[in-house]
Amino acid sequence: MGLLVGFVTGLPQLFFPIVAVIFGSGSRNRPELIPLVIFAVLLVSLFFRWLVWLRTHYHIGDDDIRIERGIISRTTRSIPYDRIQDVSIEQKPLARLIGLGEVKFETGGGEGEDAKLSFVSVEEATRLRETIRARKAEAVPAIGVSNETAETESLPVFAMQLQRLLTLGVYSFSLVIFAILGGLAQQFDFLLPGDVWDVRRWIGMAEENGVDIRQIDRTVQIGGAVAALAALVGIGVATGIVRTVVRDYGFRLDRTAKGFRRRRGLLTLTDVVMPVARVQAAVIETGPIRVRSGWHALKFVSLAQESKEEGDHMVAPLATLDEIRPIMAVAGIDPPAADTLFRRGPLRWWSVGIILLAATMTAATATIMAFTDLPFLQAGWMLIVPLIFLPVIWLQWRHSGWLVDDRQLCARENWWNRRLTIAPQVRVQSAKISQGPIARLFGLVTLHFGIAGGTLRFVALRPDEARTIRDQVMAAVAPVDFSEINRRG
């Protein structure tokens, strides 16, 4: 059944090979052969998938799990239990319908999952995860332990109902659908009638139907522009809602004996267990619009990365601070109080961008005026651009800063996508002070903290201040046995 699921889900990848075979074999001139060509390509693909399935084995040993695969060149991957950071189960739509899933093993190597088993039954996937967790705890589970038995101690920590899911979708405004349609139109423009990108062609078609764009009333033009803008906003909101519902439907975060268990997904169901000991830092995100309603998002920076694109584990996509605090408390992280004063660098550091932008626009204006006959009023409009960004720079400065207490490091940044990173000092693995040529002119430095799975930095510090903070953090980190920390959970 897993072979069938893999074959069906891989059909879109066969589109271009089928087209290439049809054109290369000359079958396009003999339409009656096209179905035979398509069937032959599908049969060859199924045959090779069968060979791969036949030559793929996995073995659960006393100290590691081994995965062997390969048709001509055989490879064996051995993953010790104490190196496995995370075991997640993912069920895509067809696999979910049949009762199969993919098991992903992650060791925190920074490149997504290190090994994957596709496909096994949900019962086998759950057994693998529980076996690995038990072996890591140096205890062998009893045979026949079910998923329900293993998770009976779980307590619900956070869940999202449909109403909150729709609210998150509205905040997740996205125009990605236009990028997808534009990419498809460029890839398959040969299938479209005429040149869809030729504006003059569309104007000509309108004039052929008795519509002269130049004679359209100004009110109608403004109304059309407003209607187009409203349609654009509507499509963006609808796209955000659809993407959010598909990804986060049924979002549920449970507290288990080992840490957190997160399940979500409408079409593709993911089941991820995040041990508390693997949490390196917490990230609270919000925005100028979202924060007015009290909404925030909480992510955990973990040793195990969820995917190549997303290194943070989302544990609360849309929650209030009162809902976030208990989740962070389980991980041993405390958010700063609302009235806490963050320290921030001088405003002149943020003004460097405006100065460089103004210099660039001035040079561009002078170049245009030197090589064209445009007057200053027509070419000098670009000088207004730096003035537009002045409020943005001020807002960026207002919403940046850092905070150091006896136990934690806090750094906040950005005005639009506001991000507050909180990391216990004992999780810091390195500290680096950097100073570029422009920062040297201002006598400022940047303090970078290395955290497994993420980064944290303090911007625009005085050198003596940065050294003091670095020495304080290193004094707290030096006695810590990281191998013992990472072995827990």
LUMDORO-246197 format. One record per residue (C-alpha): residue number from 1; residue in one letter; x, y, z. Coordinates in Angstrom, 1 decimal. Example, Ala and Ser with C-alpha at 12.3 -4.5 7.8 and 13.67 -1.06 7.14 Angstrom:
BEGIN
1; A; 12.3; -4.5; 7.8
2; S; 13.7; -1.1; 7.1
***
This chain:
BEGIN
1; M; 0.0; 0.0; 0.0
2; G; 2.9; 2.3; 0.7
3; L; 4.2; 1.6; -2.8
4; L; 0.8; 2.7; -4.2
5; V; 0.8; 5.9; -2.1
6; G; 4.3; 6.8; -3.2
7; F; 3.4; 6.2; -6.9
8; V; 0.2; 8.3; -6.8
9; T; 1.8; 11.2; -4.9
10; G; 4.7; 11.2; -7.4
11; L; 2.5; 11.4; -10.5
12; P; 2.9; 15.2; -10.9
13; Q; 6.7; 14.7; -11.2
14; L; 6.1; 12.6; -14.3
15; F; 4.4; 15.3; -16.3
16; F; 7.6; 16.7; -17.9
17; P; 9.1; 13.2; -18.5
18; I; 5.9; 12.2; -20.3
19; V; 5.9; 15.3; -22.4
20; A; 9.6; 14.8; -23.3
21; V; 9.0; 11.1; -24.3
22; I; 6.0; 12.1; -26.4
23; F; 7.9; 14.8; -28.3
24; G; 11.1; 12.7; -28.4
25; S; 9.5; 9.6; -29.8
26; G; 7.5; 11.4; -32.4
27; S; 4.2; 10.2; -30.9
28; R; 2.7; 13.7; -31.2
29; N; 2.2; 13.0; -34.9
30; R; 0.4; 9.8; -34.1
31; P; -2.2; 10.6; -31.4
32; E; -3.2; 6.9; -31.1
33; L; 0.2; 6.1; -29.6
34; I; 0.1; 8.8; -26.9
35; P; -1.9; 6.6; -24.4
36; L; 0.6; 3.8; -24.9
37; V; 3.5; 6.1; -24.3
38; I; 1.9; 7.5; -21.1
39; F; 1.2; 3.9; -19.9
40; A; 4.8; 2.8; -20.6
41; V; 6.2; 5.8; -18.6
42; L; 3.9; 5.1; -15.7
43; L; 4.8; 1.4; -15.8
44; V; 8.5; 2.1; -15.8
45; S; 8.1; 4.5; -12.9
46; L; 6.1; 1.9; -10.9
47; F; 8.7; -0.7; -11.6
48; F; 11.6; 1.4; -10.3
49; R; 9.6; 2.3; -7.2
50; W; 9.0; -1.4; -6.6
51; L; 12.7; -2.0; -6.8
52; V; 13.4; 0.8; -4.3
53; W; 10.8; -0.6; -2.0
54; L; 12.2; -4.1; -2.4
55; R; 15.7; -3.0; -1.5
56; T; 14.8; -0.8; 1.5
57; H; 14.9; -2.3; 5.0
58; Y; 15.1; -1.0; 8.6
59; H; 16.3; -2.7; 11.7
60; I; 15.7; -1.7; 15.3
61; G; 18.8; -2.6; 17.3
62; D; 19.8; -2.3; 20.9
63; D; 21.8; 0.9; 20.4
64; D; 20.6; 2.3; 17.1
65; I; 18.2; 2.1; 14.2
66; R; 19.6; 1.2; 10.8
67; I; 18.1; 2.0; 7.4
68; E; 19.4; 0.2; 4.3
69; R; 18.5; 1.3; 0.8
70; G; 19.7; 1.3; -2.7
71; I; 19.4; -0.7; -5.9
72; I; 22.9; -0.9; -7.4
73; S; 24.8; 1.1; -4.8
74; R; 23.7; 0.1; -1.3
75; T; 23.9; 2.5; 1.6
76; T; 23.4; 1.8; 5.3
77; R; 22.5; 4.7; 7.7
78; S; 23.0; 4.0; 11.4
79; I; 21.4; 6.5; 13.9
80; P; 22.2; 5.9; 17.6
81; Y; 19.3; 6.5; 19.9
82; D; 21.1; 9.0; 22.0
83; R; 21.6; 11.2; 18.9
84; I; 18.0; 11.3; 17.9
85; Q; 16.5; 14.6; 18.9
86; D; 13.0; 14.2; 17.5
87; V; 10.8; 11.6; 15.9
88; S; 7.8; 13.0; 14.0
89; I; 4.9; 11.3; 12.2
90; E; 3.5; 12.9; 9.1
91; Q; 0.4; 11.7; 7.2
92; K; -0.4; 13.2; 3.8
93; P; -4.0; 13.0; 2.4
94; L; -3.8; 9.7; 0.6
95; A; -1.6; 8.0; 3.2
96; R; -3.9; 9.2; 5.9
97; L; -6.9; 7.7; 4.0
98; I; -5.2; 4.3; 3.9
99; G; -3.8; 4.5; 7.4
100; L; -0.1; 5.0; 6.6
101; G; 2.4; 7.6; 7.6
102; E; 6.0; 8.8; 7.3
103; V; 8.4; 8.6; 10.2
104; K; 11.1; 11.3; 10.3
105; F; 14.2; 11.0; 12.5
106; E; 16.0; 14.2; 13.3
107; T; 19.4; 14.5; 15.0
108; G; 19.6; 18.4; 15.0
109; G; 22.3; 18.4; 12.3
110; G; 20.8; 21.6; 10.8
111; E; 19.6; 20.0; 7.5
112; G; 16.0; 18.9; 8.3
113; E; 15.3; 15.2; 9.0
114; D; 18.3; 12.9; 8.8
115; A; 16.3; 9.8; 7.8
116; K; 12.8; 9.0; 6.8
117; L; 10.7; 5.9; 6.5
118; S; 8.0; 6.0; 3.9
119; F; 5.5; 4.4; 4.4
120; V; 4.6; 2.4; 7.4
121; S; 1.3; 1.9; 9.2
122; V; 0.3; 4.4; 11.9
123; E; 0.6; 1.6; 14.5
124; E; 4.1; 0.8; 13.4
125; A; 5.1; 4.5; 13.3
126; T; 3.8; 5.0; 16.9
127; R; 5.6; 1.9; 18.0
128; L; 8.9; 3.1; 16.5
129; R; 8.5; 6.5; 18.3
130; E; 7.7; 4.9; 21.6
131; T; 10.5; 2.4; 21.3
132; I; 13.1; 5.0; 20.6
133; R; 11.8; 7.2; 23.5
134; A; 12.0; 4.2; 25.8
135; R; 15.5; 3.2; 24.6
136; K; 16.7; 6.8; 25.2
137; A; 15.3; 6.5; 28.7
138; E; 17.1; 3.0; 29.0
139; A; 13.8; 1.2; 29.4
140; V; 12.2; -1.3; 27.0
141; P; 8.5; -0.9; 26.6
142; A; 6.2; -3.8; 27.0
143; I; 5.1; -5.5; 23.8
144; G; 1.8; -4.3; 22.4
145; V; 1.8; -0.9; 24.0
146; S; -0.8; 1.2; 22.2
147; N; -0.7; 4.9; 21.3
148; E; -3.5; 5.6; 23.7
149; T; -1.6; 3.9; 26.6
150; A; 1.6; 5.9; 25.9
151; E; -0.2; 9.2; 25.9
152; T; -2.7; 8.8; 28.7
153; E; -0.7; 11.1; 30.9
154; S; -0.9; 14.0; 28.3
155; L; -2.7; 17.1; 29.4
156; P; -4.1; 19.6; 26.9
157; V; -2.1; 22.9; 27.0
158; F; -3.3; 24.8; 24.0
159; A; -5.8; 24.2; 21.2
160; M; -7.3; 26.3; 18.3
161; Q; -11.0; 26.3; 17.5
162; L; -12.3; 27.1; 14.0
163; Q; -13.1; 30.8; 14.9
164; R; -9.6; 31.5; 16.1
165; L; -8.2; 29.6; 13.1
166; L; -10.2; 31.9; 10.7
167; T; -8.9; 34.9; 12.7
168; L; -5.4; 33.7; 12.2
169; G; -6.1; 33.3; 8.5
170; V; -7.2; 36.9; 8.2
171; Y; -3.9; 38.1; 9.8
172; S; -2.0; 35.8; 7.4
173; F; -2.8; 37.9; 4.4
174; S; -1.0; 36.4; 1.4
175; L; -0.8; 37.1; -2.3
176; V; 1.1; 33.9; -3.0
177; I; -1.7; 32.7; -5.4
178; F; -0.7; 35.4; -7.9
179; A; 3.0; 34.3; -7.8
180; I; 1.8; 30.7; -8.4
181; L; -0.5; 31.7; -11.3
182; G; 2.2; 34.0; -12.8
183; G; 4.7; 31.2; -12.7
184; L; 2.3; 28.7; -14.3
185; A; 1.4; 31.3; -17.0
186; Q; 5.1; 31.8; -17.8
187; Q; 5.8; 28.0; -17.8
188; F; 2.8; 27.1; -20.0
189; D; 2.3; 30.3; -22.0
190; F; 2.5; 28.3; -25.1
191; L; -0.8; 26.8; -24.2
192; L; -2.5; 30.2; -23.9
193; P; -4.0; 32.0; -26.9
194; G; -1.8; 34.9; -27.9
195; D; 0.6; 36.9; -25.7
196; V; -1.1; 37.4; -22.3
197; W; 1.6; 39.9; -21.2
198; D; 1.1; 42.3; -24.2
199; V; -0.9; 45.2; -22.8
200; R; -1.4; 46.8; -26.2
201; R; -3.2; 43.6; -27.3
202; W; -5.7; 43.9; -24.6
203; I; -6.3; 47.6; -25.4
204; G; -6.8; 46.6; -29.0
205; M; -9.3; 44.0; -28.1
206; A; -11.2; 46.5; -26.0
207; E; -11.3; 49.0; -28.9
208; E; -12.5; 46.3; -31.3
209; N; -15.4; 45.8; -29.0
210; G; -16.2; 49.6; -29.0
211; V; -14.5; 50.5; -25.7
212; D; -12.0; 53.5; -25.9
213; I; -10.0; 53.5; -22.7
214; R; -9.0; 57.2; -23.2
215; Q; -12.7; 58.2; -23.2
216; I; -13.7; 56.4; -20.0
217; D; -14.9; 58.8; -17.4
218; R; -12.5; 59.6; -14.6
219; T; -15.0; 58.5; -12.0
220; V; -15.4; 55.1; -13.7
221; Q; -11.6; 54.7; -13.8
222; I; -11.3; 55.5; -10.0
223; G; -14.2; 53.1; -9.3
224; G; -12.5; 50.4; -11.3
225; A; -9.2; 50.9; -9.5
226; V; -11.0; 50.7; -6.1
227; A; -12.8; 47.6; -7.2
228; A; -9.6; 46.0; -8.4
229; L; -7.9; 46.9; -5.1
230; A; -10.8; 45.5; -3.1
231; A; -10.7; 42.3; -5.1
232; L; -7.0; 42.0; -4.5
233; V; -7.4; 42.4; -0.8
234; G; -10.3; 39.9; -0.8
235; I; -8.2; 37.3; -2.7
236; G; -5.3; 37.9; -0.3
237; V; -7.5; 37.4; 2.8
238; A; -9.1; 34.3; 1.2
239; T; -5.7; 32.8; 0.3
240; G; -4.4; 33.4; 3.9
241; I; -7.5; 31.7; 5.4
242; V; -7.2; 28.7; 3.1
243; R; -3.5; 28.2; 3.7
244; T; -4.0; 28.6; 7.5
245; V; -6.9; 26.2; 7.7
246; V; -5.1; 23.6; 5.6
247; R; -1.9; 23.8; 7.7
248; D; -3.3; 24.4; 11.3
249; Y; -6.7; 22.7; 11.3
250; G; -7.2; 20.8; 14.5
251; F; -4.2; 22.4; 16.1
252; R; -3.6; 20.8; 19.5
253; L; -0.7; 21.0; 21.9
254; D; -0.5; 18.4; 24.7
255; R; 1.8; 18.1; 27.7
256; T; 3.3; 14.7; 27.8
257; A; 5.8; 13.1; 30.2
258; K; 8.7; 14.0; 27.9
259; G; 7.6; 17.4; 26.7
260; F; 5.1; 18.7; 24.2
261; R; 3.1; 16.8; 21.5
262; R; 1.7; 18.9; 18.7
263; R; -0.8; 17.7; 16.1
264; R; -2.2; 19.7; 13.2
265; G; -3.2; 19.6; 9.6
266; L; -6.4; 19.3; 7.5
267; L; -4.9; 17.4; 4.5
268; T; -1.5; 16.5; 5.8
269; L; -1.6; 15.5; 9.5
270; T; 1.7; 16.0; 11.4
271; D; 2.3; 14.6; 14.9
272; V; 5.5; 16.0; 16.5
273; V; 6.8; 15.3; 20.0
274; M; 9.2; 18.1; 21.3
275; P; 11.1; 17.1; 24.5
276; V; 11.4; 20.0; 26.9
277; A; 15.1; 19.4; 27.3
278; R; 15.6; 20.2; 23.6
279; V; 14.1; 23.7; 23.8
280; Q; 16.8; 26.2; 23.5
281; A; 14.9; 29.5; 23.3
282; A; 11.4; 30.9; 22.9
283; V; 10.3; 33.4; 20.3
284; I; 7.2; 35.6; 20.7
285; E; 6.0; 37.2; 17.5
286; T; 3.3; 39.8; 16.8
287; G; 2.6; 42.9; 14.7
288; P; 1.3; 46.4; 15.0
289; I; -2.2; 45.3; 14.0
290; R; -2.3; 42.0; 15.7
291; V; -1.0; 43.3; 19.0
292; R; -3.9; 45.7; 19.3
293; S; -6.2; 42.7; 19.8
294; G; -3.7; 41.0; 22.2
295; W; -2.7; 38.3; 19.8
296; H; 0.8; 36.8; 19.7
297; A; 2.5; 33.6; 18.3
298; L; 4.9; 31.4; 20.3
299; K; 7.7; 29.4; 18.7
300; F; 10.3; 27.2; 20.4
301; V; 13.9; 27.1; 19.0
302; S; 14.8; 23.4; 19.3
303; L; 17.8; 21.3; 18.7
304; A; 15.7; 19.3; 16.2
305; Q; 14.6; 21.3; 13.2
306; E; 11.1; 20.7; 11.9
307; S; 12.1; 21.2; 8.3
308; K; 14.7; 22.9; 6.2
309; E; 12.5; 25.9; 5.8
310; E; 11.3; 26.2; 9.4
311; G; 13.8; 25.7; 12.1
312; D; 11.4; 26.8; 14.9
313; H; 8.6; 24.7; 16.4
314; M; 5.3; 26.6; 16.4
315; V; 3.5; 25.8; 19.6
316; A; 0.9; 28.6; 19.6
317; P; 0.1; 30.3; 16.3
318; L; -2.4; 32.7; 17.8
319; A; -2.7; 33.2; 21.5
320; T; -2.8; 35.7; 24.2
321; L; 0.1; 36.4; 26.6
322; D; -1.9; 34.7; 29.4
323; E; -2.1; 31.5; 27.3
324; I; 1.6; 31.7; 26.3
325; R; 3.1; 32.1; 29.8
326; P; 2.1; 28.6; 31.0
327; I; 3.6; 27.0; 27.9
328; M; 6.8; 28.9; 28.4
329; A; 6.9; 28.0; 32.1
330; V; 7.0; 24.3; 31.3
331; A; 10.1; 25.0; 29.2
332; G; 11.7; 27.0; 32.1
333; I; 11.5; 30.3; 30.2
334; D; 9.8; 33.4; 31.6
335; P; 8.6; 36.3; 29.4
336; P; 9.6; 39.8; 30.7
337; A; 6.9; 41.9; 32.2
338; A; 5.0; 44.3; 30.0
339; D; 6.5; 47.4; 31.7
340; T; 10.1; 46.1; 31.4
341; L; 12.5; 48.7; 30.0
342; F; 14.7; 47.3; 27.2
343; R; 18.1; 48.9; 26.5
344; R; 18.7; 50.0; 22.9
345; G; 21.5; 51.5; 21.0
346; P; 21.7; 55.1; 19.8
347; L; 19.3; 56.3; 17.1
348; R; 22.2; 57.4; 14.9
349; W; 23.1; 53.8; 14.3
350; W; 19.7; 53.2; 12.6
351; S; 20.1; 56.5; 10.7
352; V; 23.0; 55.0; 8.6
353; G; 20.5; 53.3; 6.3
354; I; 18.7; 56.6; 5.6
355; I; 22.1; 58.3; 4.9
356; L; 23.1; 55.6; 2.5
357; L; 19.7; 55.6; 0.8
358; A; 19.7; 59.4; 0.5
359; A; 23.2; 59.3; -1.1
360; T; 22.1; 56.6; -3.5
361; M; 19.0; 58.5; -4.6
362; T; 21.0; 61.8; -5.0
363; A; 23.6; 60.1; -7.2
364; A; 20.8; 58.5; -9.3
365; T; 19.0; 61.8; -9.7
366; A; 22.2; 63.5; -10.7
367; T; 22.9; 60.8; -13.3
368; I; 19.5; 61.0; -14.8
369; M; 19.7; 64.8; -15.1
370; A; 23.2; 64.5; -16.7
371; F; 22.1; 62.1; -19.4
372; T; 18.6; 63.3; -20.1
373; D; 16.8; 66.6; -20.5
374; L; 14.5; 66.0; -17.6
375; P; 14.2; 69.0; -15.2
376; F; 14.8; 68.7; -11.5
377; L; 11.2; 68.6; -10.6
378; Q; 10.7; 65.4; -12.7
379; A; 14.0; 63.7; -11.8
380; G; 14.3; 64.8; -8.2
381; W; 11.2; 63.0; -6.9
382; M; 13.4; 60.2; -6.0
383; L; 14.9; 62.3; -3.2
384; I; 11.6; 62.0; -1.4
385; V; 12.1; 58.3; -0.9
386; P; 14.5; 58.7; 2.1
387; L; 12.0; 61.0; 3.8
388; I; 9.3; 58.3; 3.5
389; F; 11.5; 55.8; 5.3
390; L; 12.3; 58.2; 8.2
391; P; 9.3; 57.2; 10.3
392; V; 10.0; 53.5; 9.6
393; I; 13.6; 53.9; 10.9
394; W; 12.3; 55.6; 14.1
395; L; 9.8; 52.8; 14.6
396; Q; 12.5; 50.2; 14.1
397; W; 14.6; 51.9; 16.7
398; R; 11.7; 52.2; 19.2
399; H; 11.0; 48.4; 18.9
400; S; 14.5; 47.1; 19.2
401; G; 16.5; 46.5; 22.4
402; W; 18.0; 43.9; 24.7
403; L; 17.7; 42.8; 28.3
404; V; 20.0; 40.7; 30.5
405; D; 19.0; 39.4; 33.9
406; D; 20.5; 36.8; 36.2
407; R; 19.1; 33.9; 34.2
408; Q; 17.9; 34.9; 30.7
409; L; 18.8; 36.9; 27.6
410; C; 16.1; 38.8; 25.8
411; A; 16.4; 40.5; 22.4
412; R; 13.6; 42.2; 20.5
413; E; 13.7; 43.5; 16.9
414; N; 11.6; 44.8; 14.0
415; W; 8.5; 47.0; 14.0
416; W; 6.2; 45.3; 11.6
417; N; 7.1; 41.7; 12.2
418; R; 7.9; 42.1; 15.9
419; R; 10.1; 39.4; 17.4
420; L; 11.1; 38.8; 21.0
421; T; 13.7; 36.1; 21.5
422; I; 14.2; 34.8; 25.1
423; A; 17.0; 32.3; 25.9
424; P; 18.2; 31.0; 29.2
425; Q; 21.9; 31.8; 29.6
426; V; 22.8; 28.2; 30.2
427; R; 21.7; 27.4; 26.6
428; V; 24.2; 29.8; 25.1
429; Q; 27.0; 27.8; 23.4
430; S; 29.2; 30.7; 22.1
431; A; 29.5; 34.5; 22.2
432; K; 31.0; 36.6; 19.5
433; I; 31.6; 40.4; 19.2
434; S; 31.7; 41.8; 15.7
435; Q; 32.3; 45.3; 14.4
436; G; 32.0; 46.3; 10.7
437; P; 33.6; 49.4; 9.1
438; I; 30.5; 51.6; 9.6
439; A; 30.0; 50.4; 13.2
440; R; 33.7; 51.2; 13.9
441; L; 33.0; 54.8; 12.9
442; F; 30.3; 55.0; 15.5
443; G; 32.3; 53.1; 18.1
444; L; 29.6; 50.4; 18.4
445; V; 29.6; 46.6; 18.1
446; T; 27.2; 43.7; 17.7
447; L; 27.1; 40.8; 20.3
448; H; 26.1; 37.5; 18.8
449; F; 25.1; 34.5; 20.9
450; G; 25.2; 31.0; 19.4
451; I; 22.3; 28.9; 20.3
452; A; 21.7; 25.4; 19.0
453; G; 19.0; 25.7; 16.3
454; G; 18.8; 29.5; 16.3
455; T; 20.6; 32.9; 16.9
456; L; 20.3; 35.8; 19.2
457; R; 22.0; 39.1; 18.9
458; F; 22.3; 42.5; 20.7
459; V; 22.8; 45.4; 18.2
460; A; 24.6; 48.7; 18.6
461; L; 26.4; 48.2; 22.0
462; R; 29.4; 50.0; 23.3
463; P; 32.5; 47.7; 23.2
464; D; 33.0; 47.7; 27.0
465; E; 29.3; 47.0; 27.5
466; A; 29.4; 44.0; 25.1
467; R; 32.4; 42.5; 26.8
468; T; 30.8; 42.8; 30.2
469; I; 27.7; 41.0; 29.0
470; R; 29.8; 38.4; 27.3
471; D; 31.8; 37.7; 30.4
472; Q; 28.7; 37.5; 32.5
473; V; 27.1; 34.9; 30.2
474; M; 30.2; 32.9; 29.8
475; A; 30.6; 32.7; 33.6
476; A; 27.1; 31.2; 33.8
477; V; 27.7; 28.8; 30.9
478; A; 31.2; 27.5; 31.7
479; P; 30.2; 25.1; 34.6
480; V; 27.3; 23.6; 32.5
481; D; 27.7; 20.0; 31.2
482; F; 25.8; 20.3; 27.9
483; S; 26.1; 16.6; 27.2
484; E; 24.1; 15.9; 30.3
485; I; 21.5; 18.5; 29.4
486; N; 21.0; 17.1; 25.9
487; R; 20.7; 13.6; 27.2
488; R; 17.6; 14.4; 29.3
489; G; 14.2; 13.8; 27.7
***
